[in-house]
């Protein structure tokens, strides 16, 4: 469901929603222990949030990524 949402937000040209969904996807992968996919989704979300200047969201992604290395 989340992967399909990423595709939909991309097609509709809604980068913020896409990044939030990628963050959720990364969180889901982290909880399932699928580290590589979690990092990929979070990295993509981080890039989009940085591009949009969404500082609060950047902070959330960085905090989530820190949990992956803890």
N, C-alpha and C positions, 0 to 999 in steps of 0.2 A: 504494500500500500504506500509506504513512504517513498520507495523508488519511483513508483508511478507518479506520485505528487511532484517529485523533482522534475520529471519530464514535463509535466503539465505547466509548472511555473516557468520553466525554460521557454516552452512554446508560447506562453502568454506574455513573455517579456517582463516578468516580475522577479527581479533579482533578490530583493529582500526576503520574500516568501520562500524562494528557492534556498537561500542560505539558511533560513530558520529550519527548513525541512532537512537540509543536509546536517545541521547541528543535531536534530532529533535522531536522524539515521546514525550518525556517529556515536551518539549516546547509547542507542540500542545495540550497536555492534560492540561497544565497550562492555556493556552489561553481559553480553553473550560470550565475551572473551575472544572476539574476533578482532584482534588488535590492528592488523594491517588495514582492514576495511574501515575501522573506526578512524584511524589516522588519516586515511585518504579523504573520507567525508568531512572530517573536521578541518583539514587543510583547505579543502575547496570552500567551505563555509567561511573560513578565516579570510581567504583572498577576497571573496565577495564583500564581506563586511568591511574590510579595509578599504576597498574601492569605493564603497558607499559612505565611508566616514562614520560608520555605526560603532562608536567607541565602546559603548556599554556591551554590545554584542561581541566585539573583539575580545573584551575582557572575559566574558563567559566562555568563549571558545578556548582561550589560552588557559583558563583554570581547568577546563575539562581535559585539555591535552596534558597538563601537569599531572593529572590523576593517572594518565596512561603510563607515565614514566615513574610513578611512585612505587 
